[in-house]
Amino acid sequence: MFFERPDSGELAVLVHLELSQIEFTNDPREFEELVISAGGDPAAFITGQRPSPHAKFFIGTGKLDELKHAVMQNEAQVVIFNHELSPSQERNLERELECRVLDRTGLILDIFAQRARTHEGKLQVELAQLEHMSTRLIRGWTHLERQKGGIGMRGPGETQLETDRRLLRARIKAIHKRLDKVRKQREQGRRARSRAEMPTISLVGYTNAGKSTLFNQITDAAVFAEDQLFATLDTTMRRIGLDELGAAVLADTVGFISNLPHRLIESFRATLEEAASADLLLHIVDFVDDERERNIDQVNDVLSEIGASELPTLMVYNKIDLVDGYRPKISRDASGKPIGVWVSAQENIGLDYLFDAIVELLAENVVHAQIVIKPEQGRVRAKLFEQNAILAETFLPDGSSALEIRLPETDLKKLLAAEGLDEKTLELNDVPTNWPRLAV
C-alpha cells in the first residue's frame, strides 16, 4: 500500500508563500528539487506573500482562484505546498481544486517511501506515514458522515472510521515494538564495538552534500549515490583501517533538511542514534551551495535534538573541484587541533588530508613512544607487529630491539598486562618531535 508508486511523473502545481510573521521560510529552489526527487513534474509555480496563513485555505481567496486556473490550464494531478497544512486545510483545498493536495511533510514522506530499501527503513517510513495519516483519516470516509450520530443516523455499532483508527493504532504499536527490537540490536552492536575499542565515525550533513559519494570512496562500498535529495535513507556501516590506529567503523546516515518533520526524527531515532553514539562526527558540507551556512545551522539543530551536539566534530567541505583555484587543506583552531578539511569526494581529492585529520582527532589517547624489547620478551614484539603498531625498528648490541610504536593507550596497557609487564619494564619514553626515526 505504502510503497507502490507510478512509473511516470505526475504533473504538479507548486505553491510557496512568503509569510512576514514567520521568521524562517523554506527555500523555494529546494522545494522544487524535492518535487522532482519525488517523481513530480512541476507544471506551474504559484508564489505570493501574506502576513500569516489563511485559516481555511492557507492561501487567500484571490490566490485560490489563481491556483484553480493553474490546475485547470495544466491539467495537474496534484498540488503541493511548501508548507505544513492542517488536515482541514487539506480537505478544503481538495474540495475546491478537485485534485490531490499535499503539504511539505507528505512530500518528504513520499520521497522516503521511494528510497527505503531495508526492512528497517521501510518500517520507519511506514510509521511516519501512519502517524501523519492518522490525523487525516476522515478524508477517506466522508461517505460515512451519516453515522456520526443523531436520530436516524446512528450506525450499528462501530463506524468504519472508528474501525480504521483502531487498526491504525494497532499497526503503529506493532511497528514501535519491532523498531524497539532494532534499537536494542543496534545498542548491542555498539557495546561490542566499544568492548573491542573500535571507534565509530558517522557522516552527517544536509541532504545531497555528498555523504554517500565520500562513503563509497573511503570504503569501496556500492551505496546508492545520486545528485538528488535523500538519495540515501538507510544507514550503512563499514569497517575501515586507519593508519597507526587500526580498525574503525564508518557509518553513512540519512541526510537532514530544513524543517525536517518531527515525526520523521522520531521514526528514524533508531538510525540517528548511530550518529549520537559516534566517537567522531564528519559534518559534510556542500561547499558550492549558496545556502551552506543555513544548511549547517539546520544540521546542528537536528544534532541537538538527538543529543549529538556536544560530540567531537570535523567539518568536511566537499565539492571543491567545482571552485576554480581551490585546493585541499586542513584548517586548525588556536591549539592546532583540526576543525575543517576541504575535499572533493567525487574526484578523490584531499582524502589523504581527511584521513590525517581523523587520525589526529581520534589519536588523543594514542601512545607514540620508543621502547626497548629484550630478547626474552619476543612475544610482546610479535603482538605489536600483529597490531601494526611498530613504525620502525633497530637492534641494539645486546640483542634487544629498539622500537618506535604508535597505538591506542588502552591497547598497549592490555598487551602489557597480558604479559605481566609495565611501562617502566620496557623503558617507555615519549618520542620528541625531532626524534630520529629508527632504521627499519
C-alpha angles and dihedrals in degrees: 000000000000100000104047110107131170116258094227128058124262124234106247136186111213124212126198126169129190105222112200094199092055115077098207125042127183119256110260092209091054089047091057090049089052091053092049090047088054090055096258125144109218107223098171139003117214115196133176147145132250135163090232138347120286108251096227106033104011086230124063123263093255092053088045090059089050089050092049090053092049092050093050095043094050096034087231119190097202139025115210125197123206088219142065111271125199117236091251092051090052091050093047093049093048090050091052098039097037092219138085117290122202130184129209094270093050089049094052090046090054091052091048090051090055094047099046110111108160127065090246092051092051091049091052092049093046091051092052091046094049093049090049092047095048091074092050102045096114090069091074097046107049089125088067096056090108087070093064092099142266133109110323093004104080116115125222096266125305115027121227089249092056091046091052092049090051092050090048092052090050092050092047090051091050093050091049089055093050093047090049087057090051090049091053091049091051090048090053089052091050091050090050091052090047092053089050089051089237112154120222122221118194127198112219132169148114117311115277093016091126102263096140093045090053090045091053092049093051098042104026086235125150100230113159108262124177137154093258138097117274095005086154121051106150121069113244123195129196135177114239134182122236120198112252092000105065126214126005136169120241118200126196112205139192115280121252127230137191113281092006102194111259093228088059091054089050093046092049095042092112089056096041091052086074087068093043092055097044123121090219134016121211104205104203114207128189097233095197095051111110088213096051095120091052090046091052089053091050092052091048090052091055092045088053091051093054093044097253101112095102097052120113106270134193116197112223113195105203135194097039088149087077092061118074115238097008116135132188116268145152121240120205138196125239091280093052095254115145112252103162142022128193114214146147112226093185093055096033092240123154098002090128087060089050092052091048091052093047092051091048093051095045094042097068088112095039121121116225106183150137116245136177119225116200119219092255091054094064092128090065090053091049092051092049089054089049089057093047087238098134115094097174140355140195133173124240125218093258092056096260121133121235108208135188105211137183123184140124113293092234091055092050093049091049091050094049093045091051089055095042093245135125135204094265091055090060094042090240111198132173112252112238118224091250094047108133113241115249119244111264 
